[in-house]
Amino acid sequence: MRRNVFLQIAFGLVTGLVFAGFTPRVQGGEPQIEQARNFENAKSPAGPSATKGIAFRNSDVAPRSPGDQDLGEQWMLKFKEKERPFSLFADFAGYATNNVALTENGTKRDQFLVGQIAASYQPKITANLLAEFTFRQAFFRYNHFDQLDFDSQNAGGGLSYLAPNLWNLTFFGRYNYNRVLDAIHEDEILTNHTLTAGFQKSFVLSRAHYLYAGYASQFGFADPIAAQRDEHGAYAGYHVNLTRTFQGDFFYRIAVFDYAKGGRVDLNETINGSFQYYFTKWLYAYTSASLIINNSNKNLLDYNAFNGAVGLSANFKF
C-alpha cells in the first residue's frame, strides 16, 4: 500500500513538472533569450541591429532601414515630397510554433502573441549618409507555456553610407542595447550590448522588384556571460510589389554564432517569407513563415523550429 501511494505521488510530481511547471532551458540562458534573438533575425537578414542603409537612392524604392520589416516599406514619389524622418509604429501578431523551447528532442507546440511599439528617427545627413535612432518595446505572451512570457526592450542607433565609387555598396554600422525581462516576476534575464558592421549590394530589377545581398558581423557583450556571442553571417533577399497594395518579401541568412563561454559554435540558417497587404499608406496586414535550422558543435543544442504568423501593423511618419 505504501509503495502504491509513493508511486502515485511520484507520478503526480513528474506529471506536474512536465505539463504544468515545465520550464525548458537551452544552454547559454533561458529559451526566451534564444527566442528573442530568433525573432529579430527572422525580421532582418542582416541581424537584429544591422541597418541596410541607402540602397536605392536613384530608384522608386526608399532607403532600406533596420525597421523595414517592422515599420513597413517606404516609397518615393516622382515629385520631391517633404522628408518625414520620424516614425511611430505599433504591431500586434499571433504566432504558432512547433518547437516552443527550441530543443532537439521532446519538442512542444504552442502559440504566442507578440505586441510591439516603436519610435524611430532617421535623418538624412548628406545625400549618401543616413542616420537612424530607434527605441522598441515588445511583449511575448504564450498560450500553454505562460512561464515563458517575456518582454524585450531595444534601443540603438547607427549610420549607413552609400559609396557610389565602390559599386554602389552600402556600408553600415550600429550599436544596440537589448534587455530581456521575465514577464511574471519582472526578473532580468539578459542585458546585451551589440556592435554591428557590414555591407550590402542591391540590384534593382525594375520598379516592381529588387534583390539584395550582404554580409554583417555582430559583436556582443552580454550578461550573463553564457549568453554572450558574436555573429558572422551572409544574407540575400528579394522584394516584389505584386500590386500597388500587395507585396512580398523573401530572404535567406546563414550565420556562425561564436559563444564566449563553453566552446560552443553554432551554424544557424534562417529562411523567411512574408506577404503584406496595405489598406492605407500607414496600415497593413501581413502573414509570414520562417524556418530556423540550428546546428551546434554541442549536439544537444541542435534544433529546428518553424514559426507562422498573422499580424496587423500601423506606421505613422511625420
Buried (B, 14 or more C-beta within 10 A) or exposed (E): EEEEEEEEEEEEEEEEEEEEEBEBBBBBBBBBBBBBBBBBBBBBBBBBBBBBBBBBBEEBBBBBBBBBBBBBBBEBEEEEEEEEBEBBBBBBBBBBBEBBBBBBEEBBEBBBBBBBBBBBEBEEEEEBBBBBBBBBBBBBBBBBBEBBBBBBBBBBBBBBBBBEEEEBBBBBBBEBBBBBBBBEEEEEBBBBBBBBBBBBBBEBEEEEBBBBBBBBBBBBEBEBEBBBBBBBBBBBBBBBBEEEEEBBBBBBBBBBBBBBBEEBBBBBBBBBBBBBBBEEEBBBBBBBBBBBBBBBEBEEBBBBBBBBBEBBBBBBBE
